[in-house]
Amino acid sequence: MNKLSNEVWVFIEQRNGKAADVSFELLSKGHKLALNMGGVLKAVIIGDKVKEIAKETFKYGVSEALVVEHPGLLAYKTMPYSRIMNKLVNEAKPRIVLFGATIIGRDLAPRVASNTKSGLTADCTELKIESIKYLGKEFKDLLMQIRPAFGGNIIATIITPDNPTQIATVREGVMEKHLSTATKEIKITEIPYIPDPTDELVKIIEQHREESKINLKAASIIVSGGYGLGTRENFKLIYDLAHTIGGEVAGSRAAVDAGFIPPERQVGQTGVTVRPKLYIAIGISGAIQHRAGMQEANKIIAINNDPDAPIFGVSHYGIVGDAAEVIPNFIEAYKQKLK
């Protein structure tokens, strides 16, 4: 096996000159991965007038920012963005390339993986570097791509040892964002944009975007309900408790599928990942997919009538009982404390 690159790249997603939070989260994780393999972290920014974003990436441990600027790259378009990324990855062959599991990331990452014949794992919940022995061969500093699999029944560790580049997508909020303590000299490498006729095969006529009015990631208290509540009427207890203690309402995928709560309030592997100060899980069994989205909360209280529910395995406090009885007592006790 040829000597591998020790570079970790993060694609910085941006809209209208503002970088996506998930990109900075991935830079924080990418910096750790680079340190663990004795490598360097690089950011890739494609767009128009994005040098300020490039400078911001150095706060997260970036050694070099690769910037491709042109007015025609202002908004994301599949053909030019994938063509540029394919060329960069094919030429430099970085060991790891990370994308956010966003609409843009899910469109771009598989195209880059296919073109560069790279391994790709989607929706990872953890990434780490390990040296392993596989099929009688030693592989040094391999990326362990960890995610729930088989409907969430197992946690799978996926490796792509025979590919020079390993690509992973990660959902927003899964990795913790933090600034690097090491100061890095700003090194921006400008890469010229060379137009191609395929770039104009698709033209953007209009764009309509509506920002979500719900920000579960910013909530310090979240009250979350599951299918175990049984009915939409019972789920109103979740809203009552959240209103009483000043929290946001959330739910599991099963609660969303049952129509108890809208999809934008879903917490879990296929929803939002949150880290509140307090997370109250009510009527939630605690499948792997849901735990992946909330197990980093500072304090977790679980209420479930099944004493063997997996949610109790990650909770700090557990109450075995009927939510219809427990929640009103919760609300009453809280109101008494405020008197």
Secondary structure, 3 states (H helix, E strand, C coil): CCCCCCEEEEEECEECCEECHHHHHHHHHHHHHHHHCCCEEEEEEEECCCHHHHHHHHHHCCCEEEEEECHHHCCCCHHHHHHHHHHHHHHHCCCEEEEECCHHHHHHHHHHHHHHCCEEEEEECEEEEEEEEECCEEEEEEEEEEEEECCCCEEEEECCCCCCCEEEEECCCCCCCCCCCCCCCCCEEECCCCCCHHHHCCCCCCCCCCCCCCCHHHCCEEEEECHHHCCHHHHHHHHHHHHHHCCEEEECHHHHHCCCCCHHHEECCCCECCCCCEEEEECCCCCHHHHCCCCCCCEEEEEECCCCCHHHHCCCEEEECCHHHHHHHHHHHHHHHHC
